[in-house]
Amino acid sequence: MASTPDRSGGRSGRLTASPVVLVAHGSRDPRAAAATRALARAVEAADPAVAVHPAYLDHTTPRPADVLHSLAAAGHPGATLVPLLLTAAYHGRVDVPAAVADAYAAGLRIPVRVTEVLGPAGGIVDRWLLAGLVRRLAAAGTGFDAVVLAAAGTRDAAARATVDLAAAALGTALGVPCVAAYASAAPPAVGTAVARLRARGARRVGMAAYFLAPGRLYAEAAAAAWSAGAVGVAGPLEGAPEIARLVLARVELAGRSPIPLLAA
């Protein structure tokens, strides 16, 4: 028998009832915001006890502070903010905390928990992230003997190390070599990575997409993979049900931490 949603304490006490704010980077490409809204709907479908609100750091509205103030005005006692990021690079380490700080500076008076990013945290690749990558890749083809995990790219070495970690976990799950590559900012480029795998003897190279939404960098990564001889290219994770489950797992984990103190 399905559990009954309980707005006062989550489903069967598993989740808090505080609303969830999904914070994406934002893009001029309207497909990016559409992907965030699709993920919000998927999270609510996965757990109807949770109300989910998209927000964006740049290019698109509403901003996180605006959403948080609206939730406070509606009488919510707190909120949980989930950064829709696959690495804890600059946006995760600086921009997201700054958005919460701005809200407090503007008078916000409810506690806000901020979860880990959706990528590897504490050296662990979450099973839901891995499951989403595997399913998206399977939709692009079968029989791959090597895989490139294509990401947007960052100059942050620690963030790139987490992409390497995700690539290693994906390779283990698939039982084939898997290497990380980037559309910008860092080597190897996606096309270069595909070409290197082919030069080592791989004949069916697939590209897994370490992207939450479509956009220019994803399109460039996909085009480079095809040009270098990839035989299958996965789509972005977008509103995949596995990513919705990952969001809920991050919210649940954050709910176990002490309630944050209000800014002075």
Secondary structure as the mmCIF struct_conf table of DSSP 4:
data_model
#
loop_
_struct_conf.conf_type_id
_struct_conf.id
_struct_conf.beg_label_comp_id
_struct_conf.beg_label_asym_id
_struct_conf.beg_label_seq_id
_struct_conf.end_label_comp_id
_struct_conf.end_label_asym_id
_struct_conf.end_label_seq_id
HELX_LH_PP_P HELX_LH_PP_P1 ALA A 2 PRO A 5
TURN_TY1_P TURN_TY1_P1 ARG A 7 GLY A 9
BEND BEND1 ARG A 11 ARG A 11
TURN_TY1_P TURN_TY1_P2 SER A 12 GLY A 13
BEND BEND2 ARG A 14 LEU A 15
BEND BEND3 ALA A 17 SER A 18
STRN STRN1 VAL A 20 ALA A 24
BEND BEND4 ARG A 28 ASP A 29
HELX_RH_AL_P HELX_RH_AL_P1 PRO A 30 ALA A 46
TURN_TY1_P TURN_TY1_P3 PRO A 48 ALA A 49
STRN STRN2 VAL A 52 TYR A 56
BEND BEND5 LEU A 57 THR A 61
HELX_RH_AL_P HELX_RH_AL_P2 PRO A 64 ALA A 73
TURN_TY1_P TURN_TY1_P4 ALA A 74 GLY A 75
BEND BEND6 PRO A 77 PRO A 77
STRN STRN3 ALA A 79 PRO A 83
BEND BEND7 LEU A 86 THR A 87
BEND BEND8 ALA A 89 ALA A 89
HELX_RH_AL_P HELX_RH_AL_P3 TYR A 90 TYR A 90
HELX_RH_PI_P HELX_RH_PI_P1 HIS A 91 ASP A 95
HELX_RH_AL_P HELX_RH_AL_P4 VAL A 96 ALA A 105
TURN_TY1_P TURN_TY1_P5 ALA A 106 GLY A 107
BEND BEND9 ILE A 110 ILE A 110
STRN STRN4 VAL A 112 VAL A 114
HELX_LH_PP_P HELX_LH_PP_P2 THR A 115 VAL A 117
BEND BEND10 LEU A 118 GLY A 119
STRN STRN5 ALA A 121 ALA A 121
TURN_TY1_P TURN_TY1_P6 GLY A 122 GLY A 123
STRN STRN6 ILE A 124 ILE A 124
HELX_RH_AL_P HELX_RH_AL_P5 ARG A 127 ALA A 140
BEND BEND11 THR A 142 THR A 142
BEND BEND12 ASP A 145 ASP A 145
STRN STRN7 ALA A 146 ALA A 151
BEND BEND13 ARG A 155 ARG A 155
HELX_RH_AL_P HELX_RH_AL_P6 ALA A 157 LEU A 174
TURN_TY1_P TURN_TY1_P7 GLY A 175 GLY A 175
BEND BEND14 VAL A 176 VAL A 176
STRN STRN8 CYS A 178 TYR A 182
BEND BEND15 ALA A 183 PRO A 188
STRN STRN9 ALA A 189 ALA A 189
HELX_RH_AL_P HELX_RH_AL_P7 VAL A 190 ALA A 199
TURN_TY1_P TURN_TY1_P8 ARG A 200 GLY A 201
BEND BEND16 ARG A 203 ARG A 204
STRN STRN10 VAL A 205 TYR A 210
BEND BEND17 LEU A 212 ALA A 213
BEND BEND18 GLY A 215 GLY A 215
HELX_RH_AL_P HELX_RH_AL_P8 ARG A 216 SER A 227
TURN_TY1_P TURN_TY1_P9 ALA A 228 GLY A 229
BEND BEND19 VAL A 231 VAL A 231
STRN STRN11 GLY A 232 VAL A 233
HELX_LH_PP_P HELX_LH_PP_P3 ALA A 234 PRO A 236
TURN_TY1_P TURN_TY1_P10 GLU A 238 GLY A 239
HELX_RH_AL_P HELX_RH_AL_P9 PRO A 241 GLY A 255
TURN_TY1_P TURN_TY1_P11 ARG A 256 ARG A 256
BEND BEND20 SER A 257 SER A 257
HELX_LH_PP_P HELX_LH_PP_P4 PRO A 258 ALA A 263
#
